[in-house]
Amino acid sequence: MDGEAVGQYFNAEADTYTHEHSSNEIENSPIVDGFIEPTCERGDRMLEIGCGDGLLLEYALESTDITDAYGIDISTEMLPNAGDDVQAEYRRASATDLPLPFEPESFDFVMMSDVLHHLVGESRSASKRKAQAALIEAVNLLRPGGYLILKDIYYQSPVGPETLTSQLIFYGLKHLPQIASVVDEEVLPGLLVSFYTSDELVELLQQSGTRIVEKELEITPVSSLPRRLLIGKSGCIRLYAQKKERGRIRSGF
């Protein structure tokens, strides 16, 4: 599934994903309140890749010392309207259409929340290469010492290789959707995704030129015995990584 297809999907489903409430109604955010707020300084700049409706970005601007923020998303329908009461600047752009339209080393924070699993290629390994390239570009946009924040869904298979569950979801959606829906009740027809294990996500970040400074896992309870046998551990992972060295990193892809 190419970026254009993903954009068309989210344009059509924007009402499902867009929040009706405003950022001042958010009670808390582990990413913003737990990491960005105590880490940032007045004048810091932030970019969110795959910002959707911009709610998290607006909350960060209201709750921290971040003073300049940008959000990009592949779906024009998901982005806030120009007439909305927003503080950040929003642009239509794809995480895989590289390089992104910003100057290298121009941000103190780059955030990708529930984006990586949508960067899909013809195979799971091709998807992983796309994810790696997107992370390397995100790091290139960071100033030395800046932070890349990644939030995503992860799976750990209880049998066979740890990647088995995510492989079943990927190839199931590609060839036999009913199998994928047994493994993950929330997979959506028409939307191919590529999930990873927590170790794979850590490795992707480390190979992008960062060091992990903090890792948070939230395990999702699995509802039935058959799904427990197929899934094992799954949930939300938040990774906070700091850029290690100056200079542009080449993806090699």
Accessible surface in RSA format (square Angstrom, percent):
REM  Atomic radii and reference values for relative SASA: ProtOr
REM  Chains: A
REM  Algorithm: Lee & Richards
REM  Probe-radius: 1.40
REM  Slices: 20
REM RES _ NUM      All-atoms   Total-Side   Main-Chain    Non-polar    All polar
REM                ABS   REL    ABS   REL    ABS   REL    ABS   REL    ABS   REL
RES MET A   1    53.28  27.6  25.62  17.0  27.65  65.8  39.09  33.2  14.19  18.8
RES ASP A   2    87.21  61.1  80.18  79.8   7.02  16.6  36.92  86.9  50.29  50.2
RES GLY A   3    21.01  25.9   0.00   N/A  21.01  25.9  13.44  36.9   7.56  16.9
RES GLU A   4   103.13  59.2  96.68  73.1   6.45  15.4  42.58  82.4  60.55  49.4
RES ALA A   5    36.58  33.6  30.36  46.9   6.22  14.2  31.60  44.5   4.98  13.2
RES VAL A   6    10.08   6.6  10.08   9.1   0.00   0.0  10.08   8.8   0.00   0.0
RES GLY A   7     1.64   2.0   0.00   N/A   1.64   2.0   1.64   4.5   0.00   0.0
RES GLN A   8   108.64  60.7 101.39  74.1   7.25  17.3  35.08  74.7  73.56  55.8
RES TYR A   9    38.05  17.8  30.48  17.3   7.57  19.7  30.14  22.6   7.91   9.8
RES PHE A  10    20.00  10.0  20.00  12.4   0.00   0.0  20.00  12.1   0.00   0.0
RES ASN A  11    52.71  36.4  42.04  40.6  10.67  25.7  13.58  32.7  39.13  37.8
RES ALA A  12    83.84  77.1  44.06  68.0  39.79  90.5  55.36  78.0  28.49  75.5
RES GLU A  13    65.04  37.3  63.35  47.9   1.69   4.0   4.99   9.6  60.05  49.0
RES ALA A  14     7.98   7.3   7.68  11.8   0.31   0.7   7.70  10.8   0.28   0.8
RES ASP A  15   137.42  96.3 117.58 117.0  19.85  46.9  39.28  92.4  98.14  97.9
RES THR A  16   104.37  74.2  70.06  71.0  34.30  81.8  59.13  79.4  45.23  68.4
RES TYR A  17    75.43  35.2  61.02  34.7  14.40  37.5  59.75  44.9  15.67  19.3
RES THR A  18    48.45  34.5  39.66  40.2   8.79  20.9  38.18  51.3  10.26  15.5
RES HIS A  19    94.28  51.5  76.56  53.2  17.73  45.3  51.70  53.3  42.59  49.6
RES GLU A  20   173.82  99.8 138.69 104.9  35.13  83.6  66.77 129.2 107.05  87.4
RES HIS A  21    78.42  42.9  66.17  46.0  12.25  31.3  44.79  46.2  33.63  39.1
RES SER A  22    53.75  45.4  46.53  62.1   7.23  16.6  46.31  98.6   7.44  10.4
RES SER A  23     8.38   7.1   6.10   8.1   2.28   5.2   0.56   1.2   7.82  11.0
RES ASN A  24   118.27  81.6  84.97  82.1  33.30  80.2  31.65  76.2  86.62  83.7
RES GLU A  25   105.69  60.7  81.89  62.0  23.80  56.7  36.90  71.4  68.79  56.2
RES ILE A  26    38.30  21.8  23.31  17.4  14.99  36.1  28.18  20.3  10.13  27.5
RES GLU A  27   160.64  92.2 126.90  96.0  33.74  80.3  50.68  98.0 109.96  89.8
RES ASN A  28    98.14  67.7  83.36  80.6  14.78  35.6  21.94  52.8  76.20  73.7
RES SER A  29     8.27   7.0   7.23   9.6   1.04   2.4   5.21  11.1   3.06   4.3
RES PRO A  30    62.02  45.2  49.90  45.5  12.11  44.0  60.35  49.8   1.67  10.4
RES ILE A  31     4.52   2.6   4.52   3.4   0.00   0.0   4.52   3.3   0.00   0.0
RES VAL A  32     0.00   0.0   0.00   0.0   0.00   0.0   0.00   0.0   0.00   0.0
RES ASP A  33    54.20  38.0  39.44  39.3  14.76  34.9  29.57  69.6  24.63  24.6
RES GLY A  34    47.76  58.9   0.00   N/A  47.76  58.9  29.32  80.4  18.44  41.3
RES PHE A  35    14.86   7.4  14.41   8.9   0.45   1.2  14.86   9.0   0.00   0.0
RES ILE A  36     0.00   0.0   0.00   0.0   0.00   0.0   0.00   0.0   0.00   0.0
RES GLU A  37    84.49  48.5  76.45  57.8   8.04  19.1  13.93  26.9  70.56  57.6
RES PRO A  38    87.74  63.9  48.52  44.2  39.23 142.6  56.65  46.8  31.10 193.3
RES THR A  39    46.80  33.3  24.01  24.3  22.80  54.3  18.79  25.2  28.01  42.3
RES CYS A  40    12.38   9.4   0.03   0.0  12.35  29.0   0.17   0.4  12.20  13.2
RES GLU A  41   122.93  70.6 119.72  90.6   3.21   7.6  37.70  72.9  85.22  69.6
RES ARG A  42   169.40  71.1 144.32  73.6  25.08  59.7  69.51  95.0  99.89  60.5
RES GLY A  43    40.53  50.0   0.00   N/A  40.53  50.0  25.88  71.0  14.65  32.8
RES ASP A  44    22.24  15.6  22.10  22.0   0.14   0.3   0.14   0.3  22.10  22.0
RES ARG A  45    47.44  19.9  47.44  24.2   0.00   0.0  17.13  23.4  30.31  18.4
RES MET A  46     0.14   0.1   0.14   0.1   0.00   0.0   0.00   0.0   0.14   0.2
RES LEU A  47     0.00   0.0   0.00   0.0   0.00   0.0   0.00   0.0   0.00   0.0
RES GLU A  48     5.76   3.3   5.76   4.4   0.00   0.0   0.00   0.0   5.76   4.7
RES ILE A  49     2.19   1.2   2.19   1.6   0.00   0.0   2.19   1.6   0.00   0.0
RES GLY A  50    22.49  27.7   0.00   N/A  22.49  27.7  11.22  30.8  11.27  25.2
RES CYS A  51     9.30   7.0   0.00   0.0   9.30  21.9   0.61   1.6   8.69   9.4
RES GLY A  52     9.19  11.3   0.00   N/A   9.19  11.3   9.19  25.2   0.01   0.0
RES ASP A  53    27.78  19.5  16.38  16.3  11.40  27.0   9.39  22.1  18.39  18.3
RES GLY A  54     0.17   0.2   0.00   N/A   0.17   0.2   0.17   0.5   0.00   0.0
RES LEU A  55    23.54  13.1  22.36  16.0   1.18   3.0  23.05  16.2   0.49   1.3
RES LEU A  56    40.05  22.3  36.60  26.2   3.45   8.7  36.86  25.9   3.19   8.6
RES LEU A  57     0.22   0.1   0.22   0.2   0.00   0.0   0.22   0.2   0.00   0.0
RES GLU A  58    12.54   7.2  12.54   9.5   0.00   0.0  10.58  20.5   1.96   1.6
RES TYR A  59    19.18   9.0  19.18  10.9   0.00   0.0   9.85   7.4   9.33  11.5
RES ALA A  60     0.17   0.2   0.17   0.3   0.00   0.0   0.17   0.2   0.00   0.0
RES LEU A  61    21.09  11.7   7.86   5.6  13.23  33.3   7.86   5.5  13.23  35.6
RES GLU A  62    92.16  52.9  53.47  40.4  38.70  92.1  31.26  60.5  60.90  49.7
RES SER A  63    40.40  34.1  16.13  21.5  24.26  55.9  18.20  38.8  22.20  31.1
RES THR A  64    16.83  12.0   0.00   0.0  16.83  40.1   6.05   8.1  10.78  16.3
RES ASP A  65    56.21  39.4  55.08  54.8   1.13   2.7   1.91   4.5  54.30  54.2
RES ILE A  66     4.07   2.3   0.12   0.1   3.95   9.5   0.12   0.1   3.95  10.7
RES THR A  67    66.10  47.0  33.83  34.3  32.27  76.9  31.68  42.5  34.42  52.0
RES ASP A  68    50.03  35.0  48.11  47.9   1.92   4.5  15.43  36.3  34.60  34.5
RES ALA A  69     4.71   4.3   0.27   0.4   4.44  10.1   0.27   0.4   4.44  11.8
RES TYR A  70    32.06  15.0  32.06  18.2   0.00   0.0   2.96   2.2  29.10  35.9
RES GLY A  71     0.07   0.1   0.00   N/A   0.07   0.1   0.00   0.0   0.07   0.1
RES ILE A  72     0.62   0.4   0.62   0.5   0.00   0.0   0.62   0.4   0.00   0.0
RES ASP A  73    14.47  10.1  13.22  13.2   1.25   3.0   1.62   3.8  12.85  12.8
RES ILE A  74    27.61  15.7  24.13  18.0   3.48   8.4  24.13  17.4   3.48   9.4
RES SER A  75     0.00   0.0   0.00   0.0   0.00   0.0   0.00   0.0   0.00   0.0
RES THR A  76    75.44  53.7  61.86  62.7  13.58  32.4  49.98  67.1  25.46  38.5
RES GLU A  77   109.81  63.0  89.93  68.0  19.88  47.3  15.09  29.2  94.72  77.3
RES MET A  78    18.57   9.6  16.75  11.1   1.82   4.3  16.75  14.2   1.82   2.4
RES LEU A  79    21.39  11.9  14.56  10.4   6.83  17.2  14.56  10.2   6.83  18.4
RES PRO A  80    24.06  17.5   4.24   3.9  19.82  72.1  11.23   9.3  12.83  79.8
RES ASN A  81   105.01  72.4 100.10  96.7   4.91  11.8  20.57  49.5  84.44  81.6
RES ALA A  82   113.08 104.0  69.64 107.5  43.44  98.8  82.09 115.6  31.00  82.1
RES GLY A  83    78.95  97.4   0.00   N/A  78.95  97.4  43.00 118.0  35.95  80.5
RES ASP A  84    66.45  46.5  52.46  52.2  13.99  33.1  17.21  40.5  49.24  49.1
RES ASP A  85   151.05 105.8 116.37 115.8  34.69  82.0  44.40 104.5 106.65 106.4
RES VAL A  86    49.82  32.8  25.07  22.7  24.74  59.6  25.09  21.8  24.73  67.1
RES GLN A  87   110.02  61.5  72.75  53.2  37.27  88.7  39.29  83.6  70.73  53.6
RES ALA A  88     8.63   7.9   0.00   0.0   8.63  19.6   0.64   0.9   7.99  21.2
RES GLU A  89    82.06  47.1  75.50  57.1   6.57  15.6  36.69  71.0  45.38  37.0
RES TYR A  90    38.49  18.0  10.45   5.9  28.04  73.0  10.45   7.9  28.04  34.6
RES ARG A  91    81.91  34.4  76.30  38.9   5.61  13.4  35.12  48.0  46.80  28.4
RES ARG A  92   113.89  47.8  87.10  44.4  26.79  63.8  33.22  45.4  80.66  48.9
RES ALA A  93    15.11  13.9   9.42  14.5   5.69  12.9  13.92  19.6   1.19   3.2
RES SER A  94    12.79  10.8  11.20  14.9   1.60   3.7   8.29  17.6   4.51   6.3
RES ALA A  95    11.51  10.6   4.94   7.6   6.57  14.9   5.05   7.1   6.47  17.1
RES THR A  96    45.11  32.1  22.86  23.2  22.25  53.0  13.38  18.0  31.73  48.0
RES ASP A  97   102.78  72.0  93.29  92.9   9.49  22.4  20.34  47.9  82.44  82.2
RES LEU A  98    66.53  37.0  36.18  25.9  30.35  76.3  36.83  25.9  29.69  79.9
RES PRO A  99    99.11  72.2  84.72  77.2  14.39  52.3  85.08  70.2  14.03  87.2
RES LEU A 100     7.12   4.0   1.82   1.3   5.30  13.3   1.82   1.3   5.30  14.3
RES PRO A 101    70.80  51.6  46.05  42.0  24.75  90.0  62.36  51.5   8.43  52.4
RES PHE A 102    29.99  15.0   8.63   5.3  21.36  55.6  17.46  10.6  12.53  35.9
RES GLU A 103   129.93  74.6 126.56  95.8   3.37   8.0  51.69 100.0  78.24  63.9
RES PRO A 104    69.86  50.9  57.53  52.4  12.33  44.8  57.53  47.5  12.33  76.6
RES GLU A 105    41.48  23.8  29.62  22.4  11.86  28.2  16.46  31.8  25.02  20.4
RES SER A 106    17.38  14.7  15.12  20.2   2.26   5.2  16.63  35.4   0.75   1.1
RES PHE A 107     0.65   0.3   0.65   0.4   0.00   0.0   0.65   0.4   0.00   0.0
RES ASP A 108    23.41  16.4  23.01  22.9   0.40   0.9   4.86  11.4  18.55  18.5
RES PHE A 109     3.05   1.5   3.05   1.9   0.00   0.0   3.05   1.8   0.00   0.0
RES VAL A 110     0.00   0.0   0.00   0.0   0.00   0.0   0.00   0.0   0.00   0.0
RES MET A 111     0.00   0.0   0.00   0.0   0.00   0.0   0.00   0.0   0.00   0.0
RES MET A 112     0.08   0.0   0.08   0.1   0.00   0.0   0.08   0.1   0.00   0.0
RES SER A 113    21.22  17.9  13.72  18.3   7.49  17.3   4.22   9.0  17.00  23.8
RES ASP A 114    49.55  34.7  42.59  42.4   6.97  16.5  19.96  47.0  29.59  29.5
RES VAL A 115    14.24   9.4  13.39  12.1   0.85   2.0  14.24  12.4   0.00   0.0
RES LEU A 116     0.19   0.1   0.19   0.1   0.00   0.0   0.19   0.1   0.00   0.0
RES HIS A 117    11.57   6.3  11.44   8.0   0.12   0.3   2.02   2.1   9.55  11.1
RES HIS A 118    32.10  17.5  28.68  19.9   3.42   8.7  17.99  18.5  14.10  16.4
RES LEU A 119    15.29   8.5  12.99   9.3   2.30   5.8  15.29  10.7   0.00   0.0
RES VAL A 120     1.76   1.2   0.00   0.0   1.76   4.2   0.00   0.0   1.76   4.8
RES GLY A 121     8.52  10.5   0.00   N/A   8.52  10.5   8.52  23.4   0.00   0.0
RES GLU A 122   128.78  73.9 121.17  91.7   7.61  18.1  62.39 120.7  66.39  54.2
RES SER A 123    33.64  28.4  33.64  44.9   0.00   0.0  26.78  57.0   6.86   9.6
RES ARG A 124    19.97   8.4  19.94  10.2   0.03   0.1   7.05   9.6  12.93   7.8
RES SER A 125    64.95  54.9  57.05  76.1   7.90  18.2  44.54  94.9  20.41  28.6
RES ALA A 126    19.46  17.9  17.08  26.4   2.38   5.4  17.31  24.4   2.15   5.7
RES SER A 127     0.00   0.0   0.00   0.0   0.00   0.0   0.00   0.0   0.00   0.0
RES LYS A 128    55.10  26.9  54.79  33.6   0.31   0.7  31.38  28.2  23.71  25.3
RES ARG A 129   118.80  49.9 116.80  59.5   2.00   4.8  40.88  55.9  77.92  47.2
RES LYS A 130    68.07  33.2  62.08  38.1   6.00  14.3  49.35  44.4  18.73  19.9
RES ALA A 131     0.00   0.0   0.00   0.0   0.00   0.0   0.00   0.0   0.00   0.0
RES GLN A 132    10.53   5.9  10.53   7.7   0.00   0.0   8.58  18.3   1.96   1.5
RES ALA A 133    14.82  13.6  13.76  21.2   1.05   2.4  13.76  19.4   1.05   2.8
RES ALA A 134     2.48   2.3   1.02   1.6   1.46   3.3   1.30   1.8   1.19   3.1
RES LEU A 135     0.00   0.0   0.00   0.0   0.00   0.0   0.00   0.0   0.00   0.0
RES ILE A 136     9.72   5.5   9.72   7.2   0.00   0.0   9.72   7.0   0.00   0.0
RES GLU A 137     7.03   4.0   6.49   4.9   0.54   1.3   1.98   3.8   5.05   4.1
RES ALA A 138     0.00   0.0   0.00   0.0   0.00   0.0   0.00   0.0   0.00   0.0
RES VAL A 139     0.00   0.0   0.00   0.0   0.00   0.0   0.00   0.0   0.00   0.0
RES ASN A 140     4.50   3.1   3.23   3.1   1.26   3.0   0.54   1.3   3.95   3.8
RES LEU A 141     1.03   0.6   1.03   0.7   0.00   0.0   1.03   0.7   0.00   0.0
RES LEU A 142     0.00   0.0   0.00   0.0   0.00   0.0   0.00   0.0   0.00   0.0
RES ARG A 143    85.60  35.9  85.60  43.6   0.00   0.0  28.72  39.3  56.88  34.5
RES PRO A 144    59.86  43.6  37.04  33.8  22.82  83.0  37.95  31.3  21.91 136.2
RES GLY A 145    31.85  39.3   0.00   N/A  31.85  39.3  21.78  59.8  10.06  22.5
RES GLY A 146     5.61   6.9   0.00   N/A   5.61   6.9   5.12  14.1   0.49   1.1
RES TYR A 147    42.61  19.9  42.61  24.2   0.00   0.0  14.87  11.2  27.75  34.2
RES LEU A 148     0.00   0.0   0.00   0.0   0.00   0.0   0.00   0.0   0.00   0.0
RES ILE A 149     0.00   0.0   0.00   0.0   0.00   0.0   0.00   0.0   0.00   0.0
RES LEU A 150     0.01   0.0   0.00   0.0   0.01   0.0   0.00   0.0   0.01   0.0
RES LYS A 151    49.58  24.2  49.53  30.4   0.05   0.1  31.67  28.5  17.91  19.1
RES ASP A 152     2.84   2.0   2.40   2.4   0.43   1.0   2.02   4.8   0.82   0.8
RES ILE A 153    60.63  34.5  59.48  44.3   1.14   2.8  59.48  42.8   1.14   3.1
RES TYR A 154     1.37   0.6   1.37   0.8   0.00   0.0   1.27   1.0   0.10   0.1
RES TYR A 155    11.54   5.4  11.38   6.5   0.16   0.4   1.08   0.8  10.45  12.9
RES GLN A 156    22.44  12.6  21.65  15.8   0.80   1.9  13.91  29.6   8.53   6.5
RES SER A 157    10.81   9.1   0.11   0.1  10.70  24.7   0.00   0.0  10.81  15.1
RES PRO A 158    68.27  49.8  26.88  24.5  41.39 150.4  39.49  32.6  28.78 178.9
RES VAL A 159    83.10  54.7  78.15  70.8   4.94  11.9  83.10  72.2   0.00   0.0
RES GLY A 160    65.23  80.4   0.00   N/A  65.23  80.4  31.53  86.5  33.70  75.5
RES PRO A 161    80.64  58.8  67.65  61.7  12.99  47.2  79.76  65.9   0.89   5.5
RES GLU A 162    85.21  48.9  79.72  60.3   5.49  13.1  32.16  62.2  53.05  43.3
RES THR A 163    27.13  19.3  27.13  27.5   0.00   0.0  22.06  29.6   5.08   7.7
RES LEU A 164    51.41  28.6  51.41  36.8   0.00   0.0  51.41  36.1   0.00   0.0
RES THR A 165     0.00   0.0   0.00   0.0   0.00   0.0   0.00   0.0   0.00   0.0
RES SER A 166     0.66   0.6   0.25   0.3   0.41   1.0   0.20   0.4   0.46   0.7
RES GLN A 167    59.76  33.4  59.02  43.1   0.74   1.8   8.61  18.3  51.15  38.8
RES LEU A 168    53.86  30.0  51.01  36.5   2.85   7.2  53.47  37.5   0.39   1.1
RES ILE A 169     0.27   0.2   0.27   0.2   0.00   0.0   0.27   0.2   0.00   0.0
RES PHE A 170     0.23   0.1   0.20   0.1   0.03   0.1   0.20   0.1   0.03   0.1
RES TYR A 171    87.32  40.8  85.04  48.4   2.28   5.9  66.97  50.3  20.34  25.1
RES GLY A 172     6.29   7.8   0.00   N/A   6.29   7.8   4.95  13.6   1.34   3.0
RES LEU A 173    23.99  13.4   7.13   5.1  16.86  42.4   7.13   5.0  16.86  45.4
RES LYS A 174    72.36  35.3  42.34  26.0  30.01  71.5  30.29  27.3  42.07  44.8
RES HIS A 175   127.11  69.5  99.37  69.1  27.74  71.0  73.13  75.4  53.98  62.8
RES LEU A 176    77.81  43.3  77.81  55.7   0.00   0.0  77.81  54.6   0.00   0.0
RES PRO A 177    69.62  50.7  67.63  61.6   1.99   7.2  67.83  56.0   1.78  11.1
RES GLN A 178   110.31  61.7 103.48  75.6   6.83  16.3  55.47 118.1  54.85  41.6
RES ILE A 179    74.15  42.2  72.81  54.2   1.34   3.2  74.15  53.4   0.00   0.0
RES ALA A 180     0.00   0.0   0.00   0.0   0.00   0.0   0.00   0.0   0.00   0.0
RES SER A 181    51.20  43.3  45.30  60.5   5.89  13.6  31.27  66.6  19.92  27.9
RES VAL A 182    80.65  53.1  73.59  66.6   7.06  17.0  80.14  69.6   0.51   1.4
RES VAL A 183     1.18   0.8   1.18   1.1   0.00   0.0   1.18   1.0   0.00   0.0
RES ASP A 184    12.19   8.5  12.19  12.1   0.00   0.0   0.00   0.0  12.19  12.2
RES GLU A 185   114.29  65.6  85.38  64.6  28.90  68.8  33.13  64.1  81.16  66.3
RES GLU A 186   144.39  82.9 127.84  96.7  16.55  39.4  50.00  96.7  94.39  77.1
RES VAL A 187    22.03  14.5   5.09   4.6  16.94  40.8  11.58  10.1  10.45  28.3
RES LEU A 188    69.30  38.6  66.46  47.5   2.84   7.1  66.46  46.7   2.84   7.6
RES PRO A 189   114.43  83.4  99.19  90.4  15.24  55.4 103.19  85.2  11.24  69.9
RES GLY A 190    59.54  73.4   0.00   N/A  59.54  73.4  40.12 110.1  19.42  43.5
RES LEU A 191     8.38   4.7   5.57   4.0   2.81   7.1   5.98   4.2   2.41   6.5
RES LEU A 192    17.00   9.5  14.78  10.6   2.21   5.6  15.58  10.9   1.42   3.8
RES VAL A 193     9.83   6.5   9.72   8.8   0.11   0.3   9.72   8.4   0.11   0.3
RES SER A 194     0.00   0.0   0.00   0.0   0.00   0.0   0.00   0.0   0.00   0.0
RES PHE A 195     9.20   4.6   8.45   5.2   0.75   1.9   8.92   5.4   0.28   0.8
RES TYR A 196     2.79   1.3   2.50   1.4   0.28   0.7   2.50   1.9   0.28   0.3
RES THR A 197     2.50   1.8   2.50   2.5   0.00   0.0   0.30   0.4   2.20   3.3
RES SER A 198     9.41   8.0   9.41  12.6   0.00   0.0   0.00   0.0   9.41  13.2
RES ASP A 199    85.11  59.6  79.89  79.5   5.22  12.3  27.52  64.8  57.59  57.4
RES GLU A 200    16.13   9.3  15.53  11.7   0.60   1.4  12.23  23.7   3.89   3.2
RES LEU A 201     1.18   0.7   1.18   0.8   0.00   0.0   1.18   0.8   0.00   0.0
RES VAL A 202    26.30  17.3  26.30  23.8   0.00   0.0  26.30  22.9   0.00   0.0
RES GLU A 203    76.80  44.1  76.67  58.0   0.13   0.3  23.81  46.1  52.99  43.3
RES LEU A 204     3.75   2.1   3.75   2.7   0.00   0.0   3.75   2.6   0.00   0.0
RES LEU A 205     0.00   0.0   0.00   0.0   0.00   0.0   0.00   0.0   0.00   0.0
RES GLN A 206    87.40  48.9  79.99  58.5   7.42  17.7  18.76  39.9  68.64  52.1
RES GLN A 207   107.46  60.1  82.10  60.0  25.36  60.4  36.38  77.4  71.07  53.9
RES SER A 208     0.00   0.0   0.00   0.0   0.00   0.0   0.00   0.0   0.00   0.0
RES GLY A 209    11.99  14.8   0.00   N/A  11.99  14.8  11.64  31.9   0.35   0.8
RES THR A 210     1.16   0.8   0.00   0.0   1.16   2.8   0.00   0.0   1.16   1.8
RES ARG A 211   126.42  53.1 124.18  63.3   2.24   5.3  47.16  64.5  79.26  48.0
RES ILE A 212    44.22  25.2  19.20  14.3  25.02  60.3  19.20  13.8  25.02  67.9
RES VAL A 213    57.71  38.0  21.04  19.0  36.68  88.4  28.07  24.4  29.64  80.4
RES GLU A 214    67.98  39.0  60.59  45.8   7.39  17.6  27.87  53.9  40.11  32.7
RES LYS A 215    91.01  44.4  62.59  38.4  28.42  67.7  35.54  32.0  55.47  59.1
RES GLU A 216    46.73  26.8  41.66  31.5   5.06  12.1  25.19  48.7  21.53  17.6
RES LEU A 217    77.56  43.2  46.83  33.5  30.73  77.3  46.86  32.9  30.70  82.6
RES GLU A 218    85.95  49.3  81.13  61.4   4.82  11.5  36.29  70.2  49.66  40.5
RES ILE A 219   102.57  58.4  76.17  56.7  26.41  63.6  76.41  55.0  26.16  71.0
RES THR A 220    72.06  51.3  68.48  69.4   3.59   8.5  50.88  68.3  21.18  32.0
RES PRO A 221   121.91  88.8  99.02  90.3  22.89  83.2 109.08  90.1  12.83  79.8
RES VAL A 222    22.05  14.5   8.39   7.6  13.66  32.9   8.90   7.7  13.15  35.7
RES SER A 223    85.55  72.3  47.34  63.2  38.21  88.0  54.36 115.8  31.19  43.7
RES SER A 224    40.61  34.3  36.06  48.1   4.54  10.5  36.60  77.9   4.00   5.6
RES LEU A 225   105.67  58.9 101.12  72.3   4.55  11.4 101.12  71.0   4.55  12.2
RES PRO A 226    80.30  58.5  76.44  69.7   3.86  14.0  79.66  65.8   0.63   3.9
RES ARG A 227    32.04  13.5  32.04  16.3   0.00   0.0   9.87  13.5  22.17  13.4
RES ARG A 228   115.56  48.5 109.42  55.8   6.14  14.6  45.60  62.3  69.96  42.4
RES LEU A 229   109.43  60.9 105.82  75.7   3.61   9.1 106.91  75.1   2.53   6.8
RES LEU A 230    57.97  32.3  55.62  39.8   2.35   5.9  56.11  39.4   1.86   5.0
RES ILE A 231     1.48   0.8   1.48   1.1   0.00   0.0   1.48   1.1   0.00   0.0
RES GLY A 232    25.96  32.0   0.00   N/A  25.96  32.0  15.50  42.5  10.46  23.4
RES LYS A 233   115.23  56.2 113.32  69.5   1.91   4.6  61.03  54.9  54.20  57.7
RES SER A 234    10.46   8.8  10.40  13.9   0.06   0.1   1.64   3.5   8.82  12.4
RES GLY A 235     5.72   7.1   0.00   N/A   5.72   7.1   5.43  14.9   0.29   0.7
RES CYS A 236    24.39  18.5  22.84  25.5   1.56   3.7  20.89  52.9   3.50   3.8
RES ILE A 237     0.05   0.0   0.05   0.0   0.00   0.0   0.05   0.0   0.00   0.0
RES ARG A 238    20.83   8.7  20.80  10.6   0.03   0.1   1.62   2.2  19.21  11.6
RES LEU A 239     0.03   0.0   0.03   0.0   0.00   0.0   0.03   0.0   0.00   0.0
RES TYR A 240     0.00   0.0   0.00   0.0   0.00   0.0   0.00   0.0   0.00   0.0
RES ALA A 241     0.00   0.0   0.00   0.0   0.00   0.0   0.00   0.0   0.00   0.0
RES GLN A 242    31.58  17.7  31.58  23.1   0.00   0.0   3.12   6.6  28.46  21.6
RES LYS A 243     6.72   3.3   0.35   0.2   6.37  15.2   0.10   0.1   6.62   7.0
RES LYS A 244   118.13  57.6  82.70  50.7  35.43  84.3  40.56  36.5  77.56  82.6
RES GLU A 245   111.55  64.0 104.59  79.1   6.96  16.6  34.58  66.9  76.97  62.8
RES ARG A 246   173.61  72.9 149.64  76.3  23.97  57.1  59.40  81.2 114.20  69.2
RES GLY A 247    32.42  40.0   0.00   N/A  32.42  40.0  31.61  86.7   0.81   1.8
RES ARG A 248   126.38  53.1  91.61  46.7  34.77  82.8  55.41  75.7  70.97  43.0
RES ILE A 249    35.31  20.1  29.42  21.9   5.90  14.2  33.29  24.0   2.02   5.5
RES ARG A 250   214.86  90.2 189.56  96.6  25.30  60.2  69.51  95.0 145.35  88.1
RES SER A 251    40.33  34.1  22.68  30.3  17.64  40.6   6.10  13.0  34.23  48.0
RES GLY A 252    78.61  96.9   0.00   N/A  78.61  96.9  43.13 118.3  35.49  79.5
RES PHE A 253   128.73  64.4  58.72  36.4  70.01 182.2  92.85  56.3  35.88 102.7
END  Absolute sums over single chains surface
CHAIN  1 A    11718.7       9118.4       2600.3       6145.7       5573.0
END  Absolute sums over all chains
TOTAL         11718.7       9118.4       2600.3       6145.7       5573.0
